[in-house]
Amino acid sequence: MGLRGLVRAVALAAVAGSGTWLGGCSDSPAAPGIQPEIINQPGNFEYQVSDVQGYTGTLSYNWQNSGVQANVDQSTTVSGGSVTLRILDATGAQVYSRSLAENGSFATTAGQAGAWTVRVIYSGAVAPVVNFRAQTP
């Protein structure tokens, strides 16, 4: 098993144990060409999709954040086009916007707790893997 297979097996095992895997589910209409794997729990949002080939579109998800801020970890490989992560707080104010090609750990600005919106914006994206998570500190 290669590294990608091992990472996927570990991630799926962890998700299976949590009972909250939402493979391909979103508040957005079905996105032809990509099948994201999502964990969406209060205080924890995780997103991963593999083998994106020239996809353009926006996926939006509602996420419950009881805090006023979130920590974001990004680990994505983009080889063409762009993928942007935008996060809006409960009032609709943008608290985070960053290219997912920028890997690392970041923080949102302070916002209003409640139902936040997580948007993944693809523009002609070619990406072997898109992976990020947002967590309440």
N, CA, C and O atoms as CSV, one atom per row, in Angstrom:
chain,resi,resn,atom,element,x,y,z
A,1,MET,N,N,0.849,-1.172,0.000
A,1,MET,CA,C,0.000,0.000,0.000
A,1,MET,C,C,0.892,1.232,0.000
A,1,MET,O,O,1.785,1.361,0.837
A,2,GLY,N,N,0.646,2.143,-0.948
A,2,GLY,CA,C,1.426,3.376,-1.027
A,2,GLY,C,C,1.011,4.357,0.052
A,2,GLY,O,O,0.080,4.104,0.817
A,3,LEU,N,N,1.716,5.485,0.103
A,3,LEU,CA,C,1.443,6.504,1.112
A,3,LEU,C,C,0.013,7.021,0.996
A,3,LEU,O,O,-0.665,7.176,2.012
A,4,ARG,N,N,-0.456,7.289,-0.214
A,4,ARG,CA,C,-1.820,7.781,-0.407
A,4,ARG,C,C,-2.837,6.769,0.128
A,4,ARG,O,O,-3.798,7.144,0.799
A,5,GLY,N,N,-2.620,5.492,-0.172
A,5,GLY,CA,C,-3.520,4.445,0.312
A,5,GLY,C,C,-3.502,4.335,1.823
A,5,GLY,O,O,-4.540,4.133,2.452
A,6,LEU,N,N,-2.309,4.469,2.409
A,6,LEU,CA,C,-2.186,4.395,3.862
A,6,LEU,C,C,-2.897,5.573,4.524
A,6,LEU,O,O,-3.616,5.392,5.507
A,7,VAL,N,N,-2.698,6.783,3.986
A,7,VAL,CA,C,-3.362,7.970,4.542
A,7,VAL,C,C,-4.873,7.803,4.450
A,7,VAL,O,O,-5.585,8.083,5.414
A,8,ARG,N,N,-5.365,7.354,3.309
A,8,ARG,CA,C,-6.808,7.165,3.131
A,8,ARG,C,C,-7.339,6.103,4.091
A,8,ARG,O,O,-8.406,6.282,4.677
A,9,ALA,N,N,-6.602,4.990,4.259
A,9,ALA,CA,C,-7.047,3.924,5.160
A,9,ALA,C,C,-7.122,4.424,6.596
A,9,ALA,O,O,-8.083,4.132,7.309
A,10,VAL,N,N,-6.114,5.176,7.021
A,10,VAL,CA,C,-6.115,5.708,8.388
A,10,VAL,C,C,-7.262,6.699,8.558
A,10,VAL,O,O,-7.968,6.667,9.566
A,11,ALA,N,N,-7.447,7.578,7.577
A,11,ALA,CA,C,-8.529,8.572,7.662
A,11,ALA,C,C,-9.891,7.895,7.699
A,11,ALA,O,O,-10.751,8.276,8.493
A,12,LEU,N,N,-10.093,6.903,6.855
A,12,LEU,CA,C,-11.375,6.216,6.838
A,12,LEU,C,C,-11.610,5.432,8.122
A,12,LEU,O,O,-12.741,5.363,8.605
A,13,ALA,N,N,-10.552,4.837,8.682
A,13,ALA,CA,C,-10.695,4.118,9.943
A,13,ALA,C,C,-11.093,5.078,11.060
A,13,ALA,O,O,-11.950,4.759,11.883
A,14,ALA,N,N,-10.470,6.250,11.085
A,14,ALA,CA,C,-10.794,7.234,12.113
A,14,ALA,C,C,-12.225,7.735,11.945
A,14,ALA,O,O,-12.948,7.912,12.925
A,15,VAL,N,N,-12.624,7.959,10.701
A,15,VAL,CA,C,-13.969,8.442,10.430
A,15,VAL,C,C,-14.993,7.367,10.753
A,15,VAL,O,O,-16.037,7.665,11.333
A,16,ALA,N,N,-14.713,6.131,10.391
A,16,ALA,CA,C,-15.652,5.044,10.668
A,16,ALA,C,C,-15.896,4.925,12.168
A,16,ALA,O,O,-17.014,4.646,12.601
A,17,GLY,N,N,-14.858,5.135,12.948
A,17,GLY,CA,C,-14.992,5.064,14.403
A,17,GLY,C,C,-15.813,6.203,14.960
A,17,GLY,O,O,-16.419,6.062,16.023
A,18,SER,N,N,-15.851,7.338,14.263
A,18,SER,CA,C,-16.600,8.485,14.765
A,18,SER,C,C,-18.069,8.405,14.397
A,18,SER,O,O,-18.907,9.036,15.042
A,19,GLY,N,N,-18.389,7.636,13.366
A,19,GLY,CA,C,-19.779,7.494,12.965
A,19,GLY,C,C,-20.351,8.710,12.255
A,19,GLY,O,O,-21.571,8.830,12.148
A,20,THR,N,N,-19.511,9.615,11.766
A,20,THR,CA,C,-20.044,10.819,11.139
A,20,THR,C,C,-19.441,11.084,9.767
A,20,THR,O,O,-19.285,12.243,9.382
A,21,TRP,N,N,-19.106,10.064,9.037
A,21,TRP,CA,C,-18.554,10.271,7.705
A,21,TRP,C,C,-19.667,10.650,6.761
A,21,TRP,O,O,-20.710,9.997,6.721
A,22,LEU,N,N,-19.451,11.699,6.006
A,22,LEU,CA,C,-20.443,12.162,5.054
A,22,LEU,C,C,-19.842,12.176,3.667
A,22,LEU,O,O,-19.759,13.239,3.052
A,23,GLY,N,N,-19.423,11.045,3.158
A,23,GLY,CA,C,-18.780,10.976,1.859
A,23,GLY,C,C,-19.631,11.577,0.770
A,23,GLY,O,O,-20.710,11.073,0.458
A,24,GLY,N,N,-19.141,12.661,0.191
A,24,GLY,CA,C,-19.829,13.279,-0.923
A,24,GLY,C,C,-21.057,14.095,-0.541
A,24,GLY,O,O,-21.708,14.645,-1.429
A,25,CYS,N,N,-21.397,14.197,0.720
A,25,CYS,CA,C,-22.582,14.940,1.130
A,25,CYS,C,C,-22.242,16.404,1.357
A,25,CYS,O,O,-21.172,16.741,1.864
A,26,SER,N,N,-23.156,17.246,0.980
A,26,SER,CA,C,-22.954,18.663,1.235
A,26,SER,C,C,-24.290,19.356,1.190
A,26,SER,O,O,-25.309,18.752,0.854
A,27,ASP,N,N,-24.280,20.625,1.530
A,27,ASP,CA,C,-25.458,21.442,1.360
A,27,ASP,C,C,-25.566,21.863,-0.098
A,27,ASP,O,O,-26.611,22.348,-0.531
A,28,SER,N,N,-24.488,21.677,-0.856
A,28,SER,CA,C,-24.441,22.073,-2.250
A,28,SER,C,C,-25.021,20.969,-3.119
A,28,SER,O,O,-25.060,19.808,-2.711
A,29,PRO,N,N,-25.475,21.331,-4.325
A,29,PRO,CA,C,-25.891,20.299,-5.270
A,29,PRO,C,C,-24.708,19.375,-5.581
A,29,PRO,O,O,-23.553,19.741,-5.363
A,30,ALA,N,N,-25.002,18.194,-6.083
A,30,ALA,CA,C,-23.950,17.240,-6.441
A,30,ALA,C,C,-22.950,17.903,-7.377
A,30,ALA,O,O,-23.320,18.644,-8.287
A,31,ALA,N,N,-21.690,17.622,-7.135
A,31,ALA,CA,C,-20.621,18.212,-7.935
A,31,ALA,C,C,-20.063,17.150,-8.868
A,31,ALA,O,O,-19.274,16.310,-8.434
A,32,PRO,N,N,-20.452,17.167,-10.143
A,32,PRO,CA,C,-19.933,16.163,-11.054
A,32,PRO,C,C,-18.415,16.262,-11.151
A,32,PRO,O,O,-17.866,17.358,-11.253
A,33,GLY,N,N,-17.749,15.132,-11.118
A,33,GLY,CA,C,-16.302,15.117,-11.280
A,33,GLY,C,C,-15.526,15.087,-9.991
A,33,GLY,O,O,-14.336,14.772,-10.016
A,34,ILE,N,N,-16.135,15.400,-8.860
A,34,ILE,CA,C,-15.431,15.289,-7.591
A,34,ILE,C,C,-16.356,14.651,-6.553
A,34,ILE,O,O,-17.569,14.862,-6.568
A,35,GLN,N,N,-15.765,13.877,-5.665
A,35,GLN,CA,C,-16.503,13.196,-4.607
A,35,GLN,C,C,-15.819,13.476,-3.276
A,35,GLN,O,O,-15.045,12.642,-2.807
A,36,PRO,N,N,-16.080,14.622,-2.652
A,36,PRO,CA,C,-15.398,14.939,-1.400
A,36,PRO,C,C,-15.827,14.029,-0.257
A,36,PRO,O,O,-16.973,13.584,-0.184
A,37,GLU,N,N,-14.875,13.767,0.632
A,37,GLU,CA,C,-15.140,13.053,1.873
A,37,GLU,C,C,-15.139,14.112,2.967
A,37,GLU,O,O,-14.179,14.870,3.108
A,38,ILE,N,N,-16.221,14.159,3.739
A,38,ILE,CA,C,-16.410,15.251,4.683
A,38,ILE,C,C,-16.774,14.717,6.059
A,38,ILE,O,O,-17.583,13.800,6.201
A,39,ILE,N,N,-16.151,15.320,7.072
A,39,ILE,CA,C,-16.580,15.127,8.453
A,39,ILE,C,C,-17.072,16.496,8.901
A,39,ILE,O,O,-16.322,17.471,8.881
A,40,ASN,N,N,-18.328,16.563,9.301
A,40,ASN,CA,C,-18.920,17.837,9.696
A,40,ASN,C,C,-19.571,17.645,11.062
A,40,ASN,O,O,-20.710,17.190,11.169
A,41,GLN,N,N,-18.825,18.000,12.097
A,41,GLN,CA,C,-19.297,17.909,13.477
A,41,GLN,C,C,-19.180,19.286,14.110
A,41,GLN,O,O,-18.361,20.093,13.669
A,42,PRO,N,N,-19.985,19.577,15.144
A,42,PRO,CA,C,-19.808,20.860,15.827
A,42,PRO,C,C,-18.358,21.019,16.292
A,42,PRO,O,O,-17.820,20.160,16.990
A,43,GLY,N,N,-17.742,22.122,15.897
A,43,GLY,CA,C,-16.365,22.404,16.289
A,43,GLY,C,C,-15.305,21.722,15.450
A,43,GLY,O,O,-14.117,21.928,15.699
A,44,ASN,N,N,-15.682,20.912,14.461
A,44,ASN,CA,C,-14.703,20.192,13.634
A,44,ASN,C,C,-15.270,19.960,12.237
A,44,ASN,O,O,-16.284,19.281,12.071
A,45,PHE,N,N,-14.596,20.538,11.224
A,45,PHE,CA,C,-14.983,20.333,9.829
A,45,PHE,C,C,-13.758,19.861,9.071
A,45,PHE,O,O,-12.729,20.537,9.078
A,46,GLU,N,N,-13.851,18.700,8.412
A,46,GLU,CA,C,-12.733,18.158,7.632
A,46,GLU,C,C,-13.213,17.851,6.216
A,46,GLU,O,O,-14.329,17.374,6.014
A,47,TYR,N,N,-12.345,18.135,5.237
A,47,TYR,CA,C,-12.685,18.003,3.820
A,47,TYR,C,C,-11.503,17.401,3.084
A,47,TYR,O,O,-10.363,17.833,3.254
A,48,GLN,N,N,-11.787,16.397,2.263
A,48,GLN,CA,C,-10.738,15.824,1.425
A,48,GLN,C,C,-11.351,15.311,0.134
A,48,GLN,O,O,-12.415,14.691,0.133
A,49,VAL,N,N,-10.660,15.582,-0.960
A,49,VAL,CA,C,-11.041,15.041,-2.254
A,49,VAL,C,C,-9.751,14.776,-3.039
A,49,VAL,O,O,-8.772,15.513,-2.920
A,50,SER,N,N,-9.773,13.718,-3.836
A,50,SER,CA,C,-8.593,13.342,-4.617
A,50,SER,C,C,-8.885,13.423,-6.106
A,50,SER,O,O,-10.031,13.316,-6.542
A,51,ASP,N,N,-7.825,13.614,-6.872
A,51,ASP,CA,C,-7.860,13.532,-8.325
A,51,ASP,C,C,-8.840,14.512,-8.975
A,51,ASP,O,O,-9.690,14.119,-9.774
A,52,VAL,N,N,-8.708,15.787,-8.621
A,52,VAL,CA,C,-9.522,16.834,-9.238
A,52,VAL,C,C,-8.899,17.174,-10.584
A,52,VAL,O,O,-7.705,17.463,-10.663
A,53,GLN,N,N,-9.703,17.140,-11.643
A,53,GLN,CA,C,-9.198,17.355,-12.998
A,53,GLN,C,C,-9.975,18.454,-13.712
A,53,GLN,O,O,-10.990,18.183,-14.354
A,54,GLY,N,N,-9.500,19.697,-13.602
A,54,GLY,CA,C,-10.101,20.807,-14.342
A,54,GLY,C,C,-11.478,21.210,-13.860
A,54,GLY,O,O,-12.280,21.707,-14.650
A,55,TYR,N,N,-11.775,21.012,-12.589
A,55,TYR,CA,C,-13.104,21.302,-12.049
A,55,TYR,C,C,-13.273,22.792,-11.764
A,55,TYR,O,O,-12.361,23.450,-11.263
A,56,THR,N,N,-14.453,23.311,-12.093
A,56,THR,CA,C,-14.837,24.677,-11.752
A,56,THR,C,C,-16.197,24.621,-11.064
A,56,THR,O,O,-17.139,24.014,-11.573
A,57,GLY,N,N,-16.285,25.256,-9.909
A,57,GLY,CA,C,-17.548,25.288,-9.173
A,57,GLY,C,C,-17.301,25.662,-7.727
A,57,GLY,O,O,-16.159,25.716,-7.271
A,58,THR,N,N,-18.385,25.919,-7.012
A,58,THR,CA,C,-18.317,26.294,-5.606
A,58,THR,C,C,-19.166,25.326,-4.789
A,58,THR,O,O,-20.327,25.072,-5.112
A,59,LEU,N,N,-18.571,24.794,-3.731
A,59,LEU,CA,C,-19.286,23.921,-2.804
A,59,LEU,C,C,-19.424,24.656,-1.485
A,59,LEU,O,O,-18.445,25.217,-0.991
A,60,SER,N,N,-20.625,24.667,-0.897
A,60,SER,CA,C,-20.876,25.361,0.362
A,60,SER,C,C,-21.444,24.393,1.388
A,60,SER,O,O,-22.266,23.533,1.071
A,61,TYR,N,N,-20.990,24.554,2.622
A,61,TYR,CA,C,-21.399,23.682,3.721
A,61,TYR,C,C,-21.699,24.532,4.948
A,61,TYR,O,O,-20.992,25.503,5.217
A,62,ASN,N,N,-22.731,24.176,5.687
A,62,ASN,CA,C,-23.000,24.797,6.977
A,62,ASN,C,C,-22.229,24.036,8.037
A,62,ASN,O,O,-22.177,22.807,8.013
A,63,TRP,N,N,-21.631,24.766,8.967
A,63,TRP,CA,C,-20.819,24.163,10.032
A,63,TRP,C,C,-21.076,24.896,11.334
A,63,TRP,O,O,-21.013,26.125,11.376
A,64,GLN,N,N,-21.364,24.164,12.392
A,64,GLN,CA,C,-21.611,24.762,13.701
A,64,GLN,C,C,-20.298,25.027,14.425
A,64,GLN,O,O,-19.535,24.106,14.716
A,65,ASN,N,N,-20.050,26.297,14.710
A,65,ASN,CA,C,-18.861,26.695,15.453
A,65,ASN,C,C,-19.322,27.456,16.690
A,65,ASN,O,O,-19.874,28.552,16.585
A,66,SER,N,N,-19.092,26.867,17.866
A,66,SER,CA,C,-19.516,27.506,19.117
A,66,SER,C,C,-18.540,28.590,19.560
A,66,SER,O,O,-18.811,29.326,20.508
A,67,GLY,N,N,-17.410,28.686,18.876
A,67,GLY,CA,C,-16.409,29.702,19.206
A,67,GLY,C,C,-16.542,30.914,18.304
A,67,GLY,O,O,-17.398,30.972,17.421
A,68,VAL,N,N,-15.670,31.881,18.553
A,68,VAL,CA,C,-15.669,33.092,17.728
A,68,VAL,C,C,-14.541,33.074,16.702
A,68,VAL,O,O,-14.382,34.014,15.923
A,69,GLN,N,N,-13.764,32.001,16.709
A,69,GLN,CA,C,-12.635,31.861,15.794
A,69,GLN,C,C,-12.475,30.389,15.451
A,69,GLN,O,O,-13.069,29.531,16.105
A,70,ALA,N,N,-11.675,30.089,14.429
A,70,ALA,CA,C,-11.355,28.701,14.071
A,70,ALA,C,C,-9.902,28.622,13.649
A,70,ALA,O,O,-9.348,29.566,13.086
A,71,ASN,N,N,-9.296,27.483,13.928
A,71,ASN,CA,C,-7.961,27.174,13.420
A,71,ASN,C,C,-8.136,26.354,12.156
A,71,ASN,O,O,-8.942,25.425,12.117
A,72,VAL,N,N,-7.377,26.699,11.119
A,72,VAL,CA,C,-7.486,26.034,9.827
A,72,VAL,C,C,-6.142,25.409,9.479
A,72,VAL,O,O,-5.112,26.084,9.496
A,73,ASP,N,N,-6.157,24.110,9.163
A,73,ASP,CA,C,-4.967,23.400,8.697
A,73,ASP,C,C,-5.198,23.034,7.243
A,73,ASP,O,O,-6.191,22.388,6.911
A,74,GLN,N,N,-4.273,23.450,6.364
A,74,GLN,CA,C,-4.375,23.202,4.932
A,74,GLN,C,C,-3.218,22.329,4.472
A,74,GLN,O,O,-2.060,22.591,4.795
A,75,SER,N,N,-3.549,21.278,3.705
A,75,SER,CA,C,-2.536,20.396,3.127
A,75,SER,C,C,-3.040,19.942,1.764
A,75,SER,O,O,-3.661,18.887,1.635
A,76,THR,N,N,-2.765,20.753,0.755
A,76,THR,CA,C,-3.317,20.546,-0.578
A,76,THR,C,C,-2.213,20.661,-1.618
A,76,THR,O,O,-1.257,21.416,-1.444
A,77,THR,N,N,-2.352,19.911,-2.691
A,77,THR,CA,C,-1.447,20.023,-3.825
A,77,THR,C,C,-2.255,20.484,-5.028
A,77,THR,O,O,-3.119,19.755,-5.514
A,78,VAL,N,N,-1.979,21.692,-5.509
A,78,VAL,CA,C,-2.658,22.244,-6.679
A,78,VAL,C,C,-1.627,22.367,-7.792
A,78,VAL,O,O,-0.612,23.045,-7.630
A,79,SER,N,N,-1.887,21.711,-8.928
A,79,SER,CA,C,-0.934,21.778,-10.032
A,79,SER,C,C,-1.455,22.599,-11.208
A,79,SER,O,O,-0.743,22.801,-12.192
A,80,GLY,N,N,-2.694,23.070,-11.107
A,80,GLY,CA,C,-3.251,23.918,-12.148
A,80,GLY,C,C,-4.523,24.579,-11.657
A,80,GLY,O,O,-5.192,24.050,-10.769
A,81,GLY,N,N,-4.862,25.716,-12.215
A,81,GLY,CA,C,-6.053,26.437,-11.776
A,81,GLY,C,C,-5.915,26.894,-10.337
A,81,GLY,O,O,-4.806,27.136,-9.859
A,82,SER,N,N,-7.037,27.013,-9.648
A,82,SER,CA,C,-6.982,27.455,-8.252
A,82,SER,C,C,-8.086,26.821,-7.432
A,82,SER,O,O,-9.133,26.429,-7.946
A,83,VAL,N,N,-7.813,26.732,-6.119
A,83,VAL,CA,C,-8.804,26.284,-5.144
A,83,VAL,C,C,-8.698,27.250,-3.962
A,83,VAL,O,O,-7.624,27.415,-3.384
A,84,THR,N,N,-9.804,27.879,-3.612
A,84,THR,CA,C,-9.819,28.861,-2.538
A,84,THR,C,C,-10.789,28.417,-1.452
A,84,THR,O,O,-11.876,27.918,-1.740
A,85,LEU,N,N,-10.383,28.603,-0.201
A,85,LEU,CA,C,-11.239,28.319,0.945
A,85,LEU,C,C,-11.715,29.646,1.530
A,85,LEU,O,O,-10.904,30.510,1.866
A,86,ARG,N,N,-13.028,29.803,1.650
A,86,ARG,CA,C,-13.606,30.989,2.294
A,86,ARG,C,C,-14.500,30.515,3.423
A,86,ARG,O,O,-15.258,29.557,3.271
A,87,ILE,N,N,-14.407,31.193,4.557
A,87,ILE,CA,C,-15.239,30.862,5.708
A,87,ILE,C,C,-15.959,32.132,6.147
A,87,ILE,O,O,-15.353,33.191,6.307
A,88,LEU,N,N,-17.277,31.994,6.336
A,88,LEU,CA,C,-18.114,33.097,6.782
A,88,LEU,C,C,-18.666,32.757,8.160
A,88,LEU,O,O,-19.002,31.604,8.432
A,89,ASP,N,N,-18.759,33.759,9.027
A,89,ASP,CA,C,-19.296,33.514,10.369
A,89,ASP,C,C,-20.830,33.488,10.323
A,89,ASP,O,O,-21.431,33.545,9.251
A,90,ALA,N,N,-21.448,33.402,11.506
A,90,ALA,CA,C,-22.900,33.268,11.602
A,90,ALA,C,C,-23.657,34.479,11.065
A,90,ALA,O,O,-24.839,34.364,10.739
A,91,THR,N,N,-23.003,35.638,10.965
A,91,THR,CA,C,-23.659,36.830,10.415
A,91,THR,C,C,-23.431,36.967,8.912
A,91,THR,O,O,-23.984,37.864,8.275
A,92,GLY,N,N,-22.611,36.072,8.344
A,92,GLY,CA,C,-22.280,36.156,6.925
A,92,GLY,C,C,-21.027,36.950,6.635
A,92,GLY,O,O,-20.664,37.137,5.474
A,93,ALA,N,N,-20.355,37.424,7.684
A,93,ALA,CA,C,-19.107,38.170,7.491
A,93,ALA,C,C,-17.974,37.207,7.155
A,93,ALA,O,O,-17.842,36.156,7.781
A,94,GLN,N,N,-17.158,37.566,6.168
A,94,GLN,CA,C,-16.015,36.731,5.801
A,94,GLN,C,C,-14.938,36.835,6.881
A,94,GLN,O,O,-14.460,37.926,7.192
A,95,VAL,N,N,-14.563,35.683,7.449
A,95,VAL,CA,C,-13.528,35.658,8.483
A,95,VAL,C,C,-12.264,34.944,8.002
A,95,VAL,O,O,-11.260,34.901,8.713
A,96,TYR,N,N,-12.321,34.379,6.781
A,96,TYR,CA,C,-11.157,33.649,6.268
A,96,TYR,C,C,-11.261,33.532,4.756
A,96,TYR,O,O,-12.328,33.220,4.229
A,97,SER,N,N,-10.162,33.779,4.056
A,97,SER,CA,C,-10.068,33.539,2.623
A,97,SER,C,C,-8.599,33.301,2.292
A,97,SER,O,O,-7.750,34.164,2.516
A,98,ARG,N,N,-8.316,32.126,1.759
A,98,ARG,CA,C,-6.924,31.794,1.446
A,98,ARG,C,C,-6.908,30.726,0.348
A,98,ARG,O,O,-7.769,29.848,0.300
A,99,SER,N,N,-5.917,30.823,-0.518
A,99,SER,CA,C,-5.699,29.782,-1.514
A,99,SER,C,C,-5.324,28.489,-0.798
A,99,SER,O,O,-4.493,28.500,0.110
A,100,LEU,N,N,-5.928,27.385,-1.199
A,100,LEU,CA,C,-5.570,26.102,-0.590
A,100,LEU,C,C,-4.211,25.604,-1.067
A,100,LEU,O,O,-3.712,24.594,-0.570
A,101,ALA,N,N,-3.605,26.309,-2.033
A,101,ALA,CA,C,-2.234,25.975,-2.435
A,101,ALA,C,C,-1.239,26.398,-1.355
A,101,ALA,O,O,-0.096,25.942,-1.352
A,102,GLU,N,N,-1.671,27.270,-0.437
A,102,GLU,CA,C,-0.826,27.711,0.680
A,102,GLU,C,C,-1.012,26.730,1.829
A,102,GLU,O,O,-2.017,26.784,2.538
A,103,ASN,N,N,-0.058,25.841,2.015
A,103,ASN,CA,C,-0.162,24.841,3.071
A,103,ASN,C,C,0.331,25.395,4.398
A,103,ASN,O,O,1.235,26.229,4.441
A,104,GLY,N,N,-0.273,24.921,5.478
A,104,GLY,CA,C,0.135,25.340,6.810
A,104,GLY,C,C,-1.051,25.451,7.741
A,104,GLY,O,O,-2.159,25.017,7.427
A,105,SER,N,N,-0.792,26.046,8.901
A,105,SER,CA,C,-1.822,26.259,9.918
A,105,SER,C,C,-2.085,27.755,10.041
A,105,SER,O,O,-1.154,28.553,10.153
A,106,PHE,N,N,-3.358,28.126,10.019
A,106,PHE,CA,C,-3.768,29.515,10.018
A,106,PHE,C,C,-4.952,29.685,10.965
A,106,PHE,O,O,-5.527,28.697,11.422
A,107,ALA,N,N,-5.316,30.921,11.258
A,107,ALA,CA,C,-6.478,31.207,12.096
A,107,ALA,C,C,-7.406,32.162,11.365
A,107,ALA,O,O,-6.953,33.030,10.619
A,108,THR,N,N,-8.700,32.002,11.581
A,108,THR,CA,C,-9.656,32.963,11.060
A,108,THR,C,C,-9.578,34.219,11.920
A,108,THR,O,O,-9.007,34.203,13.010
A,109,THR,N,N,-10.148,35.290,11.424
A,109,THR,CA,C,-10.337,36.450,12.282
A,109,THR,C,C,-11.537,36.149,13.181
A,109,THR,O,O,-12.270,35.190,12.939
A,110,ALA,N,N,-11.735,36.958,14.207
A,110,ALA,CA,C,-12.858,36.746,15.120
A,110,ALA,C,C,-14.175,37.033,14.414
A,110,ALA,O,O,-14.273,37.946,13.593
A,111,GLY,N,N,-15.182,36.238,14.749
A,111,GLY,CA,C,-16.504,36.414,14.165
A,111,GLY,C,C,-17.570,36.034,15.177
A,111,GLY,O,O,-17.284,35.873,16.363
A,112,GLN,N,N,-18.792,35.892,14.706
A,112,GLN,CA,C,-19.929,35.546,15.541
A,112,GLN,C,C,-20.103,34.026,15.573
A,112,GLN,O,O,-20.134,33.380,14.525
A,113,ALA,N,N,-20.216,33.458,16.771
A,113,ALA,CA,C,-20.444,32.018,16.918
A,113,ALA,C,C,-21.792,31.633,16.318
A,113,ALA,O,O,-22.689,32.467,16.190
A,114,GLY,N,N,-21.921,30.357,15.953
A,114,GLY,CA,C,-23.185,29.853,15.416
A,114,GLY,C,C,-22.956,29.056,14.154
A,114,GLY,O,O,-21.961,28.342,14.028
A,115,ALA,N,N,-23.881,29.182,13.219
A,115,ALA,CA,C,-23.810,28.439,11.955
A,115,ALA,C,C,-22.897,29.178,10.984
A,115,ALA,O,O,-23.283,30.200,10.416
A,116,TRP,N,N,-21.688,28.660,10.795
A,116,TRP,CA,C,-20.728,29.239,9.867
A,116,TRP,C,C,-20.893,28.578,8.496
A,116,TRP,O,O,-21.457,27.490,8.384
A,117,THR,N,N,-20.400,29.241,7.473
A,117,THR,CA,C,-20.427,28.696,6.114
A,117,THR,C,C,-18.997,28.451,5.647
A,117,THR,O,O,-18.142,29.332,5.723
A,118,VAL,N,N,-18.759,27.239,5.165
A,118,VAL,CA,C,-17.459,26.859,4.605
A,118,VAL,C,C,-17.654,26.741,3.099
A,118,VAL,O,O,-18.489,25.962,2.641
A,119,ARG,N,N,-16.884,27.514,2.323
A,119,ARG,CA,C,-16.982,27.480,0.859
A,119,ARG,C,C,-15.657,27.052,0.263
A,119,ARG,O,O,-14.598,27.560,0.631
A,120,VAL,N,N,-15.734,26.110,-0.663
A,120,VAL,CA,C,-14.561,25.665,-1.415
A,120,VAL,C,C,-14.819,26.072,-2.859
A,120,VAL,O,O,-15.769,25.608,-3.490
A,121,ILE,N,N,-13.954,26.950,-3.374
A,121,ILE,CA,C,-14.158,27.543,-4.692
A,121,ILE,C,C,-13.084,27.019,-5.640
A,121,ILE,O,O,-11.895,27.273,-5.450
A,122,TYR,N,N,-13.518,26.285,-6.658
A,122,TYR,CA,C,-12.623,25.697,-7.653
A,122,TYR,C,C,-12.717,26.508,-8.939
A,122,TYR,O,O,-13.809,26.886,-9.363
A,123,SER,N,N,-11.564,26.776,-9.563
A,123,SER,CA,C,-11.533,27.458,-10.851
A,123,SER,C,C,-10.537,26.744,-11.757
A,123,SER,O,O,-9.333,26.987,-11.684
A,124,GLY,N,N,-11.049,25.861,-12.610
A,124,GLY,CA,C,-10.183,25.089,-13.501
A,124,GLY,C,C,-9.148,24.285,-12.738
A,124,GLY,O,O,-8.038,24.068,-13.223
A,125,ALA,N,N,-9.514,23.844,-11.545
A,125,ALA,CA,C,-8.545,23.218,-10.637
A,125,ALA,C,C,-8.093,21.836,-11.100
A,125,ALA,O,O,-8.889,20.989,-11.505
A,126,VAL,N,N,-6.787,21.654,-11.022
A,126,VAL,CA,C,-6.162,20.344,-11.184
A,126,VAL,C,C,-5.405,20.114,-9.879
A,126,VAL,O,O,-4.451,20.827,-9.567
A,127,ALA,N,N,-5.842,19.114,-9.124
A,127,ALA,CA,C,-5.254,18.895,-7.803
A,127,ALA,C,C,-5.284,17.410,-7.467
A,127,ALA,O,O,-6.354,16.807,-7.403
A,128,PRO,N,N,-4.092,16.813,-7.251
A,128,PRO,CA,C,-4.066,15.412,-6.826
A,128,PRO,C,C,-4.780,15.206,-5.493
A,128,PRO,O,O,-5.393,14.161,-5.276
A,129,VAL,N,N,-4.706,16.198,-4.595
A,129,VAL,CA,C,-5.402,16.098,-3.310
A,129,VAL,C,C,-5.744,17.495,-2.801
A,129,VAL,O,O,-4.925,18.412,-2.857
A,130,VAL,N,N,-6.979,17.636,-2.303
A,130,VAL,CA,C,-7.428,18.854,-1.632
A,130,VAL,C,C,-7.811,18.424,-0.223
A,130,VAL,O,O,-8.691,17.583,-0.042
A,131,ASN,N,N,-7.150,19.001,0.769
A,131,ASN,CA,C,-7.340,18.544,2.138
A,131,ASN,C,C,-7.215,19.733,3.089
A,131,ASN,O,O,-6.224,20.463,3.057
A,132,PHE,N,N,-8.236,19.922,3.940
A,132,PHE,CA,C,-8.153,20.948,4.979
A,132,PHE,C,C,-9.086,20.573,6.113
A,132,PHE,O,O,-9.959,19.717,5.968
A,133,ARG,N,N,-8.884,21.231,7.246
A,133,ARG,CA,C,-9.813,21.105,8.357
A,133,ARG,C,C,-9.897,22.431,9.081
A,133,ARG,O,O,-8.943,23.209,9.097
A,134,ALA,N,N,-11.053,22.681,9.684
A,134,ALA,CA,C,-11.283,23.863,10.515
A,134,ALA,C,C,-11.788,23.364,11.856
A,134,ALA,O,O,-12.688,22.527,11.921
A,135,GLN,N,N,-11.202,23.884,12.924
A,135,GLN,CA,C,-11.578,23.442,14.263
A,135,GLN,C,C,-11.719,24.629,15.197
A,135,GLN,O,O,-10.973,25.604,15.103
A,136,THR,N,N,-12.693,24.534,16.106
A,136,THR,CA,C,-12.823,25.530,17.156
A,136,THR,C,C,-11.636,25.366,18.094
A,136,THR,O,O,-11.346,24.251,18.528
A,137,PRO,N,N,-10.938,26.465,18.418
A,137,PRO,CA,C,-9.773,26.342,19.315
A,137,PRO,C,C,-10.165,25.904,20.715
A,137,PRO,O,O,-9.302,25.756,21.580
